Amino acid sequence: MDPTNELRIWRLRKRNLYVDAELRQVPDSGEWDLLVYYGMTLTSSRRCATRAEAVGEGKSRRTELEREGWTFHW
């Protein structure tokens, strides 16, 4: 994981746990990966054609988690 290549777009907390969503640009392709971590463990990833699509996917995922009781925390 190269931190210079990744950008956290949100963090949610529930009790002492946290979930992070990060964007990473795929080199030489113009595509973006949305990476979702539970603590330090990568739990899901999705490749998107554009940054806007990846951000939109991240917003959808955040909405689902907030319905389950997760709250915003930076």
C-alpha positions as CSV (number, residue, x, y, z in Angstrom):
1,M,0.0,0.0,0.0
2,D,1.6,3.3,-1.2
3,P,0.1,6.1,1.0
4,T,1.2,8.7,-1.6
5,N,-1.2,7.1,-4.1
6,E,-4.3,6.8,-1.8
7,L,-6.8,9.3,-0.5
8,R,-9.1,8.6,2.4
9,I,-12.6,9.9,1.6
10,W,-14.3,9.0,4.9
11,R,-14.0,7.2,8.2
12,L,-16.9,5.7,10.2
13,R,-16.8,4.5,13.8
14,K,-19.0,2.2,15.8
15,R,-17.9,1.6,19.4
16,N,-14.1,1.1,19.2
17,L,-14.2,-0.1,15.6
18,Y,-13.7,1.9,12.4
19,V,-14.2,1.6,8.6
20,D,-12.2,3.6,6.1
21,A,-12.9,4.3,2.4
22,E,-9.9,5.2,0.2
23,L,-9.5,6.1,-3.4
24,R,-6.5,4.9,-5.4
25,Q,-5.8,5.9,-9.0
26,V,-4.7,2.9,-11.1
27,P,-1.4,3.7,-12.9
28,D,-1.6,4.3,-16.6
29,S,-5.3,3.5,-17.0
30,G,-7.3,6.5,-15.7
31,E,-9.4,4.1,-13.6
32,W,-9.9,4.4,-9.8
33,D,-10.2,1.8,-7.1
34,L,-12.4,2.3,-4.1
35,L,-10.9,0.4,-1.2
36,V,-12.9,-0.3,2.0
37,Y,-10.9,-1.3,5.2
38,Y,-12.3,-2.6,8.4
39,G,-9.6,-1.6,10.8
40,M,-6.4,-2.5,8.9
41,T,-8.0,-5.3,6.9
42,L,-9.0,-4.7,3.3
43,T,-12.6,-6.0,3.1
44,S,-13.7,-4.9,-0.3
45,S,-12.5,-3.1,-3.4
46,R,-14.1,-2.0,-6.6
47,R,-12.6,-0.7,-9.8
48,C,-14.4,2.3,-11.4
49,A,-13.9,3.9,-14.8
50,T,-13.8,7.4,-13.3
51,R,-13.0,9.2,-10.0
52,A,-16.6,10.5,-9.9
53,E,-17.9,6.9,-10.2
54,A,-15.6,5.7,-7.4
55,V,-16.7,8.6,-5.1
56,G,-20.4,7.8,-5.9
57,E,-19.8,4.2,-5.0
58,G,-18.1,5.3,-1.7
59,K,-21.1,7.5,-0.9
60,S,-23.5,4.5,-1.4
61,R,-21.4,2.3,0.8
62,R,-21.2,5.0,3.5
63,T,-25.0,5.4,3.4
64,E,-25.5,1.6,3.9
65,L,-23.1,1.6,6.9
66,E,-24.7,4.7,8.5
67,R,-28.1,2.9,8.3
68,E,-26.4,0.1,10.4
69,G,-25.4,2.6,13.1
70,W,-21.9,3.7,12.0
71,T,-21.2,7.4,12.5
72,F,-18.8,9.8,10.8
73,H,-15.4,10.3,12.4
74,W,-12.3,11.8,10.8
